[in-house]
Amino acid sequence: MSKPGSRLWCFSLVVAGCGAAAEGPVGMDGPASHEPLTRDAAAADLPRGAGDGSDAAPEPDAGVIDAAPAADSDPNACAGDPDCDDGLACTIDRCIGQRCVTRPNGSCPWPAEPVEQAVNLTGIEGPLINDFHKDLSGAVWDPRAHRLWVCTNSREDSAIWVVEPDGAGGFRIGERGGQRGEWTGFGDLEALTLADLDEPERLYLMLEGINEIHEYDLSDFSQKVRVNAWQTGAWMPEGGSEGAEALTFVPDAFLAAQGFVDESGAPYLSRHGMGGLMFVGHQSNGVLYVFDLDRQGGTFDFVGSYRTGASETAGLEFDRSAGELYIWHDDAFDTLEVARLSSSEVDGQRVIDAARIYQGPGKMLFGSDNHEGIALMSTPECQGGRRGLFMTTDGGSFWSLLWYRQFPCP
């Protein structure tokens, strides 16, 4: 872990979600300007893209991803409009230039159930002390296949598991043809993500020791096949034990809708056929490094670096159902930053626009608070205004993989 650092609060104005989430359990089955995005524009102009690399963003499968925010109830003005108040004391909502915008005002309390009430999934890997107990680091949720991928980061015996619904409201390690969904031998593996959801078993990995992004085909449960390796380390601080630790993919549709820009401030979308960009979170400084990968030639373009709300980043998850970037800050922070894809220039550096910041859930008694990975169920999977959030804990022992079922929907 990185040493405690000072928090770099971002006070840029960004769009906030409307309304407070309702209570209720979650089950298993269940515009291109860089100006702050108005709720009217968000509802009217947000493309629906799955990030498949096509020119026209495809419509998502029914009930899966990419829902647009609700429209402003008064399209002609926002002063005094109830939609301009997200109901949170930990955010500041303002009507500026007839736009509803928000920014963090301190931190919000942890919005889901207490850690003691979360569902403990650690035992699904095996009885008693199992391979989840040590170095469980990354996670990503597939909103189409409704399954979770998790990984460990041990240099000697790193591994990836696919976790699927067990048919009884819980989860189990996946199987296919009698073969367990577990692959080993990836190096210092800290994070993993999906890109094109039409390729549900093509995983992208972040290797901390060398600060590289690798692509693997895990469609065969009996073997792993490395497809690409991008040597991105030269564009980030040195790796080692405090290197790149988080990874997520953001489709072009959202980059365009939210006014994403490169390091120079120019609008930027992917140029090499992936239909989106890879965001890498770094442990030693909290900065996000963005890359445009080429899967055909194994090359890439460096897009830019973006400061976040803290000097350490351990986990990333882009929520395609709401267009929000979730940034988990571990170490001395233990906060969950929710951000847009727009950014502002501050002292010669680009800073990602934060919307709100949640306090973390804490830890189990005698447990570890070295939480390193997050994964979110999508908005269409909500029940009663709540959905699932998974959290991995490095060195968490018997509490290394927890499933919070009361995390609010946007």
N, C-alpha and C positions, 0 to 999 in steps of 0.2 A: 504494500500500500504506500501511497505517497504521504509525505509529511503534512500535517495540518497547515492549511493556508487560509488567507483572508478571503472572504466571500466577495465576489465581483458582481454586485447587484446590477441588473440591467433595468433601467427605468424607461425603456422605449415604449411607445404606445402601440398596442396591438389589439386585434379583435378578441373579444371574450365570448364564451358560450353564453346562451340565454337561459335563465331559470335555474332553480335548484332541483336537484335530483330527488325523486321520491324514494321512500323506504321500500324494502322488499328483498327477498332472497333471489339469488341467481342460481339456476340449475344448469345442467349440462346441455339439455336439448334446446334446447331452446332455439380574379380578374387580373389581370396581368400587370397592373400598375404597382409601383413600389409604395404608393400611398397606403395608409392604414385601410384595410379592407372593411367596407361597410357591411352590415348584416344584409341589407338589400342586395348588394353586389354579390355577396357570398352565396345567397340563395339562388340568384339568377344566373351567375356566371361560373360557378365552380364546375370544372369538367369532371367527368366520371371516368377515371383511368385505372387500369390494372397494371400499368407499367410493363407492357409486353413489347415495347419497341416500335409499335406501329405509328403511322402519322396521325391517324384519328384514334383518340382514346376510346377503347371499347366499353360497352355497357357491362357492368358487373353481373355476375350470376345473381339470381333473385335472393334477396335477404343476406347478402354477403358483405359488400364494402361500399364505401364512397358516397355515403349520404351527405347532402348539402345541409348547412345550418338552416334553422328556421328563419323566415323573412321578418324584417322589422314590421311591427304592427302599424306604423305610420311612415310611409315611404317619403313624405315630404319634409319631415323634421324629426329630430331625435331628442330635443330638449324636453324634459319631463316625461319622455316615453318610458314606460316600464321595462321595455326590452333593453334599455341602457343600463339596467341594474341587474347584475348576475346574482345578487342575493348574498354575496360573500363579503364579510368584513375585512378579509385579507387581500382584497383587490380594490383598486381605485377605478371607478367607471366614469367616463367623461363624454360629453357631447361636444366635439371639436369640429368646426366646419361642417356641421350637420352629419358627423360620423360618430357612431358609437364605438368607443375604444376603451381599452383597459390596460392596467399594468399591475404588477405585484405591489402590495402594501404590507410588507413583512411576509410571514409565512402562515399558511392555513394549517389547521390541525389535520392529522392523518384522517382521510375521509372514509376509510373502510373500517371493518371490525377490528378490535384489538388483536395483537399478535397471538394471544392465548386462544382466541376463538377461530383462528384460521384453520383450514383443513390441512393436516400434515400429510404430504404425499411422499415423504422420504422413504417409507417402508416398501413402496412398490418396486424398488430396485432389487430387493432381496431381504431375507430375514436378518434380524439383529444388526450387527455392524456391516454395512454394505458400501458399495462404491460411490454412493451419493454423499457419504458422511464427510469426505475430504475433498476440498478444491472444486466443489460445484460452482460454476462461474456464470455461464451464459444461458439464455433462453429466448425462444421466439415462438409465437403462436401463429398457426396457419388458420385464418378465418374461413377458408373454404373447406379444407379437410377436417376442420375442428380437432386439431391435434397439436401437441406441444413437442418442441425439440429442445433438449437440454444438453449441456456439455460440462466436462471437467477440464481443468487446466494443468494437470500434473505433467511435467515435461517427460516423465518416464512412461506413464500409462494414461495419457489423455484419452477421452472417449466421448462419443455422441450417442444419445438414446432418442428414440421416437416414443412419445407417450400418447396413448390413445384412450378414448372413452372405453370403459369396461362394460357398458350396458346396464349398469346398476347405479348410475349417478356419480361414479368415481372414475379413476384412471388406472391404467396398467401399462407396462412396457409392451410396445407393439410387437406383433409377430407376423410372419408371412411364410407360408409353406413350412411351418415348423421351425423356422429360423428366427431367432430373437433379434429385435431391432436395436442392435448395439454394434458400434464400430469403434476401433481403437487405433492408437498410433498416429496422432496428428501433430505432435510437438506441443509447444506451450500455447494451448488453445484457450482463449479467453472469452470469445463471443462468436455468435453465429446468427445468420439471418437468411430470409428468403427474398427473392427479387420478383421474378415472374411467377405469379401464383398458378399459372398453367404448367409450371415445372415444379411440382410440390416436393420432389425429392432431390432437387438441385440446391445444395446448401453453400453459402458463402461464409468463410471462417476468418476470424481475426487472430493472428498468431502474435502474441505480445513480445516474445523475446527478440524477434526479427522485424516486428512492425510490418508484416505482410498480410495481404488479403489472398486467400486461396479459395478456389471453387472446386467442389466435390460432387460427384454423382453418387447418391446413396440409394438408387432405385433397386439395386441388388442387395438384399439383406445379408448376403454371405460375404460381400467384399465392398471395399470403397475404391472409387476411381477418381484420382485427381485430374481435373480438366484444365485448370488455369492456376497460375501463381503470379500475382502482381507485386513487384518489389517497390512498395510505397514508402519504405522506411526513411529514405532520404528527405522526405517532405515533412517529417515529424521529428520530435525530440528522440533521442536515443532510446532504444527498447529496454531490454533487460527486465527486471522485476517491476519496473514502474513505467511501462510502455503503454501502447494502445490497448484498450480494454473493452471497448464497446463498438458495436457495428449495427447499422440499420440501413435499409434501402428506401429511397423516396422517389415515387414515380413522377415523371415530368408534368402530369396534369396538375399536381399540387404545387410544384415549383412555379409553374406559370401563374396559377390562380393567386398565389400569395406573394408574388413579386420577388422571388429569390434572385439574388445577384451574386456574381463572382467577387473575388477580392478587390477588383477595380471598381465595383459598383455597377457593372453592366449586367443586364438580364442574361441568365444562362440556363440552357436546357441541355440534356445529354446529346452527344454528337456521334456516338459509336455504336448505336443500335440496341442498347440495353433498355431504353425507355425510362431512364431515371439515373440517379446518382447515389453513390455510396457515402454515407456519413460515418466517420470514425471518431470515437471519443477517447481522449487521452487521460491517463491516470495522473501524470506528473503536473499538468497545468489546467486540466478541465476543458481544454480547447477542442472544438470539433474541426476535423480535417475532412474536406470533401473531395472525392475523386470521381472522374468520369472514365469508367472502365471499358475496354474493348475486348470482348470475348473471343473475337476471331484471331487477333494477332497477339493477345496477351499484353498489349500496351495500355497506356492510360494517360489522361490529362489531369493535372492537379488544378482544382477549381479555386480553392481558397481555404483560409482558416477563420474560425468564428469563435470568439469568446462566449462562454456561458455564464451562468449565475454563480459559479463556484470554481475553485482552482483544482478540482478533481472530478473526473467523470468515470463512472464504472459501468453504466448500462445505458442503452438506447433502445427505444422502440417507437417506430412511427405508426400511428393509428390511422390507417387508411379510411376508416369509417367516419372519422371526424376531422381529418386533416391536421392533427396535432402531433408534435414531436415531444415525446416523454424522455427526460434526461435524468438518470439516477446519479446523484452525487453521494458517494460513500465516504469513508475516512471520518474526519471530524464533523462532517456536514449532515449526512443521513437525511437528505432532502430530495424530493421529487419535483423537478422543474418541468412545467408544461409550456411549450414555446410554439410560436409560429415559425414559418420558414423565411420570413422577411428579416432584415438586419439593419442596424444603424452603424455609422462610423463614429467611433469614440476614440480620441487620442491616436488617430491613425490606424486603428484596428476595427475590424467589423465585429459587432456584438449581436448575437442572435436575439430576436425580440421575445422576451418572456411574457407570458400571460398571467401565470400564477405559480406559486411554489408551495408544495405541501411538506409538512414535517413527515419524517419517516415513521414506521410502525414500532420502532424499538426492537427489543430482542426478548427471547424466552429467558426465564430464570435459569442461570448457569449456561445459557446459550451464547452464541456469537452474534455480534451486530455487523459482521463483515459481509453485508449484503452486496452482491455484485451484479446480478442479472434481473431483468424484469421482462415480463411478457403480458400483453393485454388481450382479452377477448374483444371482439368488435361490437359496435353499437347495435347491429341487428341481433346480437346474442343477448341483449339486455332483457331482464325481467324485473318489473317493478322499479325501473329506473336504475338498476344496479347490474354489474357485470363482474367477471372474474379478472383478477390480477395475480400472476404467479411471480414469486420472488425466490431467487436462489441465494444461498449463503455459503460462502467459502469457509470451510472449517465449522460448519453448523452442526456437525454430529447428527443427533437424532432429529434435528429440526432444520435440515438443509434445503428442503423444497416445500414451500408453503403456498397454499391456494387461498387467496382472499376473495370471497364471493360477494362482498358488499361494496366494491369499488364503484363510484358514481359514473353514470353515463353522461356524455356531454349534454 
